[in-house]
Amino acid sequence: MIADRRIIRDTNFSRSLLASRSLLASRSLPPGLDTRRAAVVRRTFIEVNPLQGGGAMTRKICMAATMVLAMTECHAQTEVNAYGLASAVLESVRSSTVSRTARFVSNSSLLGFQGTEDLGSGNKAFFQIEGGFDVDNGSGRINNRDSYVGLQGDFGRVKLGFMTSPMRGMGSRMNFVPGSTSIANNIGIMATMNGQATGLNSRMQNSIRYDTPSMNGLAGALIWAPGENRPEGQNNYAYGAGLSYVNGPLYAGYAYESRNAQRVLARGESEDFGHRVAARYTLGTTTFGVAWDRMESRGEFGTGAAAGAGSIARKSWSVSAKHTAGVHDFIIHYATAGDMRCNGAATAEQCAAANSPFTGARQLSLLYQYILSKRTMLQAYYSRINNEAAARYDFDGDPVVSSRAARVPGSDTRGGGFGIRHEF
């Protein structure tokens, strides 16, 4: 009886081994398996004849070869990492026309997943899915932040999806305040035209982006998005480009972006475009930054007999500094937006002769951070925007008055906050 069981067991083992031998002989090498190791595995499977016996030693050798192959296959699979940020801040905000309001905000809290797969020959596939959420009220979406899939290698990186443009990315480098939706950042001044967002600091939908490899610290980036939702036949495509240089403590960059037929300020086949230049330098435990930005909107303005081609433009600049002393961070931001420059048929409202010279604004932000660990910090900040008589600037992520049309020209805004921020 024992002998019969051994015969059956050996016969079943031989059949499995023959099947594995045939499969291995016909398949290509996985990317993580080098040629020499693969030859050993194949010889073990193919050259050992299970019908000639070999007993326990043969089984051990073949099982070991199977484990080598399996481990190599696992190594070639996509590696996925989860990451995120949770922030909760109690703020007190007000303006010249709105009484003091206490509120909880969740400055750029997010949850994301990243993955890479080794394709061999130095090439990789990668993806990211990232979404923002509010810890204070439970709202959020799984992919309303940078989400894409792509390839990278010696040629650089190519990715497709919903992502940050070179211009937006440059703004992030110059914003020393963690959390891009915080009232302490300067986006409201640096990325709007008299409080009107033009999309030039927003992520691009349906886009493809290419980043060159770094060449002695010099790198470039291109992004393009086709006009999928064309309003009344208008071609609302978008594109951008960026160039950056990094050398130790020095960063310098330039970015350009153009978005067509948005109809935010100008109508018709309009174009909203901008230029941005920035530089940052770290000296010891102190980092200094300076940025300059110019935005313009071209297209059709006015109504009736006054309708025609025109343009609106404004310039802004900022200076920033961050100093670290042990577990203490001290940050200061100062930004200013110049008056609107209007041409052609752009003569109404903020472009009226009596208003355009008074459409500038200034912002000052002070921030203190106490570092509890590599992942956790406490924050306290104060920020104030002073508008000229016809200006309508407000905080970007969480404005005191959300609707630009509801803001009273010349109304100043201010606010402060205290909270906790944890990365995971």
C-alpha positions as CSV (number, residue, x, y, z in Angstrom):
1,M,0.0,0.0,0.0
2,I,2.8,2.4,0.9
3,A,4.6,1.6,-2.3
4,D,1.4,2.3,-4.3
5,R,1.0,5.7,-2.7
6,R,4.6,6.6,-3.5
7,I,4.1,5.7,-7.1
8,I,0.9,7.8,-7.3
9,R,2.7,10.7,-5.6
10,D,5.8,10.5,-7.9
11,T,3.5,10.3,-11.0
12,N,1.6,13.4,-10.0
13,F,4.9,15.2,-9.2
14,S,6.3,14.2,-12.6
15,R,3.2,15.5,-14.4
16,S,3.4,18.9,-12.6
17,L,7.1,19.1,-13.3
18,L,6.7,18.3,-17.0
19,A,4.0,21.0,-17.3
20,S,6.2,23.6,-15.6
21,R,9.2,22.6,-17.8
22,S,7.2,23.1,-20.9
23,L,5.8,26.5,-19.7
24,L,9.2,27.8,-18.6
25,A,10.9,26.7,-21.9
26,S,8.4,28.7,-23.9
27,R,8.1,31.9,-21.9
28,S,10.3,35.0,-22.0
29,L,12.4,36.2,-19.2
30,P,10.8,38.5,-16.6
31,P,12.4,41.9,-16.3
32,G,13.9,41.2,-12.9
33,L,15.6,37.9,-13.8
34,D,19.1,38.2,-15.2
35,T,20.2,35.8,-17.9
36,R,22.6,33.7,-15.9
37,R,20.1,33.0,-13.1
38,A,17.3,32.2,-15.6
39,A,19.6,29.6,-17.3
40,V,20.1,27.9,-13.9
41,V,16.4,27.8,-13.4
42,R,15.7,26.5,-16.9
43,R,18.3,23.8,-16.6
44,T,16.9,22.6,-13.3
45,F,13.4,22.2,-14.8
46,I,14.3,21.1,-18.3
47,E,17.4,18.9,-18.0
48,V,16.1,17.0,-14.9
49,N,14.0,14.1,-16.2
50,P,11.3,13.4,-13.7
51,L,10.7,9.9,-15.2
52,Q,14.1,8.9,-14.2
53,G,13.4,9.4,-10.5
54,G,15.7,11.4,-8.3
55,G,13.6,11.2,-5.1
56,A,13.5,13.8,-2.5
57,M,16.6,15.6,-3.7
58,T,15.1,16.2,-7.2
59,R,12.0,17.6,-5.6
60,K,14.0,20.0,-3.4
61,I,16.0,21.2,-6.3
62,C,12.9,21.8,-8.4
63,M,11.1,23.5,-5.6
64,A,14.0,25.8,-5.0
65,A,14.1,26.8,-8.6
66,T,10.3,27.4,-8.5
67,M,10.8,29.8,-5.5
68,V,13.6,31.7,-7.3
69,L,11.3,32.3,-10.3
70,A,8.3,33.2,-8.2
71,M,10.4,35.7,-6.1
72,T,11.7,37.3,-9.3
73,E,8.2,37.6,-10.7
74,C,7.0,39.3,-7.5
75,H,9.9,41.7,-7.7
76,A,8.8,42.8,-11.2
77,Q,5.2,43.6,-10.0
78,T,3.9,47.2,-9.4
79,E,5.0,48.6,-6.0
80,V,2.1,50.7,-4.5
81,N,2.5,53.2,-1.7
82,A,-0.2,55.1,0.1
83,Y,0.5,58.6,1.5
84,G,-1.4,61.5,2.8
85,L,-1.8,64.6,4.9
86,A,-4.3,65.6,7.5
87,S,-4.6,69.2,8.6
88,A,-7.1,70.9,10.9
89,V,-7.0,74.6,11.6
90,L,-9.2,76.9,13.6
91,E,-9.4,80.3,11.9
92,S,-10.8,83.7,12.7
93,V,-11.4,85.9,9.6
94,R,-13.1,89.1,8.7
95,S,-13.1,92.0,6.2
96,S,-14.0,95.7,6.2
97,T,-17.5,94.7,5.4
98,V,-17.9,91.2,6.9
99,S,-17.9,90.7,10.7
100,R,-15.5,88.3,12.4
101,T,-16.2,84.7,11.6
102,A,-14.7,81.6,13.4
103,R,-14.3,78.5,11.2
104,F,-12.5,75.2,10.9
105,V,-10.6,74.6,7.7
106,S,-8.6,71.7,6.3
107,N,-5.6,73.2,4.5
108,S,-4.8,70.8,1.6
109,S,-5.5,67.6,3.4
110,L,-5.1,64.7,1.0
111,L,-4.9,61.0,0.4
112,G,-2.9,59.5,-2.5
113,F,-1.6,56.3,-4.0
114,Q,1.6,56.0,-6.1
115,G,2.9,53.0,-7.9
116,T,5.9,52.0,-10.1
117,E,6.8,48.9,-12.1
118,D,10.3,48.1,-13.4
119,L,10.0,47.4,-17.1
120,G,13.7,46.7,-17.5
121,S,16.5,48.5,-19.4
122,G,16.1,51.5,-17.0
123,N,12.4,52.1,-17.9
124,K,9.5,52.3,-15.5
125,A,5.8,52.6,-15.6
126,F,4.2,54.8,-12.9
127,F,0.9,56.1,-11.7
128,Q,-0.6,58.4,-9.1
129,I,-4.2,58.9,-7.8
130,E,-4.6,61.7,-5.4
131,G,-7.6,63.4,-3.8
132,G,-8.3,66.1,-1.3
133,F,-10.6,65.9,1.6
134,D,-11.8,68.0,4.6
135,V,-11.2,66.5,8.0
136,D,-13.5,69.2,9.5
137,N,-16.7,68.2,7.6
138,G,-15.9,64.8,5.9
139,S,-16.2,66.0,2.3
140,G,-13.8,65.2,-0.5
141,R,-13.0,63.2,-3.7
142,I,-10.6,60.4,-4.5
143,N,-9.0,62.1,-7.6
144,N,-9.5,65.8,-7.6
145,R,-5.8,66.5,-7.3
146,D,-2.9,65.3,-9.5
147,S,-3.8,61.9,-11.0
148,Y,-2.0,60.4,-13.9
149,V,-0.2,57.4,-15.5
150,G,3.0,57.4,-17.5
151,L,6.4,56.1,-18.5
152,Q,9.9,57.2,-17.5
153,G,13.4,56.3,-18.6
154,D,16.6,57.9,-20.0
155,F,14.3,60.0,-22.3
156,G,12.6,61.7,-19.3
157,R,9.1,61.4,-18.1
158,V,5.8,61.3,-20.0
159,K,2.5,61.3,-18.1
160,L,-1.2,61.7,-19.1
161,G,-4.1,62.8,-16.9
162,F,-5.1,65.6,-14.6
163,M,-2.0,67.4,-13.4
164,T,0.0,70.4,-12.4
165,S,1.4,72.6,-15.1
166,P,4.9,74.1,-15.0
167,M,3.5,77.5,-14.0
168,R,1.5,76.1,-11.1
169,G,4.5,74.0,-10.0
170,M,6.7,77.0,-9.9
171,G,4.3,78.8,-7.7
172,S,4.4,75.8,-5.3
173,R,8.2,76.1,-5.1
174,M,8.0,79.7,-4.1
175,N,5.2,79.3,-1.5
176,F,7.0,78.5,1.8
177,V,3.6,78.0,3.6
178,P,2.7,74.3,3.8
179,G,-0.8,73.9,2.5
180,S,-1.7,75.7,-0.7
181,T,-5.2,76.5,0.5
182,S,-4.0,78.3,3.6
183,I,-4.9,82.0,3.9
184,A,-1.3,82.6,4.7
185,N,-0.2,81.8,1.1
186,N,0.1,84.5,-1.5
187,I,-1.9,82.8,-4.3
188,G,-4.7,85.2,-4.1
189,I,-2.4,88.1,-5.1
190,M,0.0,86.2,-7.4
191,A,-2.4,84.1,-9.4
192,T,-5.5,86.2,-10.0
193,M,-6.4,89.4,-11.8
194,N,-8.1,91.8,-9.3
195,G,-9.4,88.7,-7.5
196,Q,-10.6,86.9,-10.7
197,A,-9.0,83.5,-11.1
198,T,-8.0,82.9,-14.7
199,G,-7.2,79.2,-14.4
200,L,-3.5,79.8,-14.9
201,N,-2.7,78.5,-11.5
202,S,-5.0,75.5,-11.8
203,R,-4.3,71.8,-12.8
204,M,-4.9,70.9,-16.4
205,Q,-7.6,68.4,-17.3
206,N,-7.1,65.9,-20.1
207,S,-3.5,66.8,-20.4
208,I,-0.2,65.2,-21.4
209,R,3.1,66.4,-19.9
210,Y,6.7,65.8,-20.8
211,D,9.7,66.4,-18.5
212,T,13.2,66.3,-19.8
213,P,16.0,64.6,-17.8
214,S,18.1,67.0,-15.8
215,M,21.2,68.1,-17.7
216,N,23.7,69.6,-15.2
217,G,20.8,71.0,-13.2
218,L,18.9,72.3,-16.2
219,A,15.5,70.8,-17.0
220,G,12.5,71.6,-19.1
221,A,8.8,70.7,-19.2
222,L,6.0,70.9,-21.7
223,I,2.2,70.4,-21.2
224,W,-0.7,70.4,-23.6
225,A,-4.4,69.8,-23.3
226,P,-6.8,69.5,-26.2
227,G,-10.1,71.5,-26.3
228,E,-12.5,68.7,-25.5
229,N,-15.4,70.9,-24.4
230,R,-15.5,73.5,-27.1
231,P,-18.0,76.3,-26.3
232,E,-19.9,77.4,-29.4
233,G,-17.2,76.1,-31.7
234,Q,-14.4,77.8,-29.8
235,N,-11.1,75.9,-29.5
236,N,-10.5,75.9,-25.7
237,Y,-7.1,74.1,-25.7
238,A,-4.3,74.9,-23.3
239,Y,-0.6,74.6,-23.2
240,G,2.4,75.6,-21.2
241,A,6.2,75.3,-20.8
242,G,8.8,75.7,-18.1
243,L,12.6,75.8,-17.7
244,S,14.3,75.4,-14.4
245,Y,17.9,75.3,-13.0
246,V,18.9,73.7,-9.7
247,N,22.4,73.9,-8.4
248,G,22.8,73.1,-4.7
249,P,21.1,75.9,-2.7
250,L,20.0,77.8,-5.8
251,Y,16.8,77.4,-7.8
252,A,15.7,79.6,-10.7
253,G,12.9,79.1,-13.2
254,Y,10.7,80.5,-15.9
255,A,7.2,79.3,-16.9
256,Y,4.6,80.3,-19.6
257,E,1.0,79.2,-19.9
258,S,-1.9,79.9,-22.2
259,R,-5.5,78.9,-22.0
260,N,-8.0,79.7,-24.8
261,A,-11.7,80.4,-24.9
262,Q,-12.2,80.3,-21.2
263,R,-14.4,83.4,-21.3
264,V,-13.4,84.4,-17.8
265,L,-12.7,88.1,-18.5
266,A,-12.7,88.4,-22.3
267,R,-15.3,86.8,-24.5
268,G,-15.2,85.0,-27.9
269,E,-12.0,83.3,-29.1
270,S,-10.2,84.7,-26.0
271,E,-6.8,83.9,-24.6
272,D,-5.6,84.1,-21.0
273,F,-1.9,83.8,-20.7
274,G,0.9,84.5,-18.2
275,H,4.7,84.6,-17.6
276,R,6.3,83.8,-14.3
277,V,9.9,84.1,-13.2
278,A,11.2,82.9,-9.8
279,A,14.4,82.3,-7.8
280,R,15.1,80.8,-4.4
281,Y,18.4,80.5,-2.5
282,T,19.2,78.8,0.8
283,L,21.9,80.1,3.1
284,G,22.4,77.9,6.1
285,T,19.0,77.5,7.7
286,T,17.4,80.4,6.0
287,T,15.8,80.4,2.5
288,F,14.9,83.5,0.5
289,G,12.6,83.6,-2.5
290,V,11.5,86.2,-5.0
291,A,8.9,85.9,-7.8
292,W,7.5,88.0,-10.6
293,D,4.3,87.3,-12.5
294,R,2.4,88.9,-15.5
295,M,-1.0,87.8,-16.6
296,E,-3.1,89.1,-19.5
297,S,-6.5,88.4,-21.0
298,R,-7.2,89.2,-24.7
299,G,-10.4,88.9,-26.6
300,E,-13.7,90.7,-27.0
301,F,-14.9,93.2,-24.4
302,G,-17.8,95.6,-24.1
303,T,-21.3,95.3,-25.4
304,G,-23.4,96.7,-28.2
305,A,-21.7,99.5,-30.2
306,A,-18.8,99.5,-27.7
307,A,-18.0,95.9,-28.2
308,G,-14.6,95.1,-29.8
309,A,-11.1,93.7,-29.2
310,G,-9.3,94.6,-26.1
311,S,-7.0,93.3,-23.3
312,I,-6.5,93.5,-19.6
313,A,-3.2,92.9,-17.9
314,R,-1.6,93.1,-14.5
315,K,1.9,92.5,-12.9
316,S,2.6,91.2,-9.4
317,W,5.7,90.2,-7.4
318,S,6.5,88.7,-4.1
319,V,9.4,88.2,-1.6
320,S,9.5,85.4,1.0
321,A,11.9,84.2,3.7
322,K,11.9,81.1,5.9
323,H,14.2,80.6,8.9
324,T,14.6,77.4,10.8
325,A,16.0,77.4,14.4
326,G,15.9,73.9,15.8
327,V,12.3,72.9,16.0
328,H,11.0,76.4,15.1
329,D,10.2,77.7,11.7
330,F,9.5,81.4,11.0
331,I,8.1,82.4,7.6
332,I,7.2,85.8,6.1
333,H,5.5,86.5,2.8
334,Y,5.0,89.9,1.2
335,A,3.2,90.2,-2.2
336,T,1.9,93.1,-4.2
337,A,-0.3,93.3,-7.3
338,G,-0.1,96.3,-9.6
339,D,-2.9,98.2,-11.1
340,M,-4.9,96.8,-14.1
341,R,-3.7,97.9,-17.5
342,C,-6.6,98.0,-20.0
343,N,-6.6,98.6,-23.7
344,G,-9.0,98.7,-26.7
345,A,-12.6,97.9,-25.8
346,A,-11.8,97.0,-22.2
347,T,-13.1,100.2,-20.7
348,A,-15.9,99.3,-18.3
349,E,-16.0,98.5,-14.6
350,Q,-12.4,97.9,-13.3
351,C,-11.1,99.3,-16.5
352,A,-12.9,102.5,-16.3
353,A,-10.6,105.5,-16.2
354,A,-11.7,106.3,-12.6
355,N,-11.1,102.7,-11.4
356,S,-8.1,101.2,-13.1
357,P,-5.5,103.3,-11.3
358,F,-6.8,102.0,-8.0
359,T,-6.9,98.2,-8.6
360,G,-3.7,97.2,-6.8
361,A,-3.3,95.3,-3.6
362,R,-0.7,94.2,-1.0
363,Q,-0.5,91.2,1.3
364,L,1.6,90.4,4.3
365,S,1.6,86.9,6.0
366,L,3.5,85.8,9.1
367,L,3.7,82.1,10.0
368,Y,5.2,80.1,12.9
369,Q,5.6,76.4,13.0
370,Y,6.6,74.2,15.9
371,I,8.0,70.9,14.7
372,L,6.9,68.0,16.9
373,S,8.4,65.3,14.6
374,K,9.3,64.6,11.0
375,R,5.6,64.2,10.2
376,T,3.8,66.4,12.7
377,M,3.8,70.2,13.3
378,L,1.7,72.9,15.0
379,Q,1.0,76.1,13.1
380,A,0.0,79.6,13.9
381,Y,-0.3,82.3,11.3
382,Y,-1.7,85.8,10.5
383,S,-2.4,87.3,7.0
384,R,-3.8,90.6,5.8
385,I,-4.7,91.9,2.3
386,N,-5.0,95.7,1.8
387,N,-7.0,96.5,-1.3
388,E,-6.9,99.9,-3.1
389,A,-10.2,101.6,-3.7
390,A,-11.3,99.6,-6.8
391,A,-9.5,96.3,-5.9
392,R,-11.3,93.0,-5.0
393,Y,-8.5,90.7,-3.9
394,D,-9.3,88.0,-1.3
395,F,-7.6,84.9,0.1
396,D,-7.4,82.1,-2.5
397,G,-8.4,78.8,-1.1
398,D,-10.8,79.9,1.6
399,P,-11.8,83.5,0.9
400,V,-13.8,85.6,3.4
401,V,-16.3,86.4,0.5
402,S,-16.4,83.6,-2.0
403,S,-18.1,85.4,-4.8
404,R,-16.0,88.0,-6.5
405,A,-19.1,89.9,-7.6
406,A,-20.2,90.1,-3.9
407,R,-17.0,91.7,-2.7
408,V,-17.0,95.4,-2.0
409,P,-14.2,97.2,-3.8
410,G,-11.6,98.5,-1.5
411,S,-12.6,96.1,1.4
412,D,-9.6,94.8,3.3
413,T,-9.4,91.1,4.5
414,R,-7.5,89.7,7.4
415,G,-7.4,86.5,9.4
416,G,-5.4,84.2,11.7
417,G,-5.3,80.5,12.5
418,F,-3.9,77.8,14.8
419,G,-3.9,74.1,14.0
420,I,-2.1,70.8,13.6
421,R,-0.7,69.2,10.4
422,H,0.3,65.5,10.1
423,E,1.8,63.7,7.2
424,F,1.6,60.0,6.7
